[in-house]
Amino acid sequence: MKKHIEYSWRLREIMAARGLFNISDLIPLLVERGIDLSPSQIYRLVGQKPERMSMTLLGALCDALNCTVEDLCQFHTVATAQRKNIVNGLASNGPKVVDLNTTIRPKRARVRPAE
């Protein structure tokens, strides 16, 4: 079984718990901490799960909302089944490899003298 990490982004919940219901409430808190984002960037940050984020922004959010990273992002591991490739009734984990030495034989070259 393979494992991959998933996380839930809880910024909107934490903002609501602190009495911040609009993104315009969050903007001055981030500006105080040196983070200058456009309203559309903050809207995406609140409404969507970010894939990449600077550590400065993460630290500013945690400081402004008085929470920890674990409060903001809850991580959990999910196991996924590995796909099996079946070749000739046998399960193999990798792609099928063709041995060129046995399947393709080059023709013998004939060297002729120059005329």
Steps between C-alpha positions, in 0.01 A plus 500: 500500500621846411431795727448863418437802717176696487408806701198708583531879491309660787572873452134593453399310817771662710413846367134444592598384849695827544206711374653573159231434241635696200832505322511875561535417871810290431683749273602750774623218724730374225618852406605554866725195460655611172287291263350702215263285292225611266140436601468232230806316636357507852160386366666196338702436816185495714272318257731238351755253627844643410755270338799730563552773755793698631605432856479873574132504403431187703672652803309827457168316481579299813607814687203711384245231587679386817511137389754234410578335168328184626182703561516651150592182310394157615712233334406134459646206313296308245599156374441425134519164329776455245395417149628171364607453140407160368717366220436144374304419813785605731494810715795733452574826675681675218465556130565211265866497391591364158842342467626626164786249489259209468214656303681704236805365325691746283596398146864431445667778306701422188797718431581525129817640358476838335477485121 
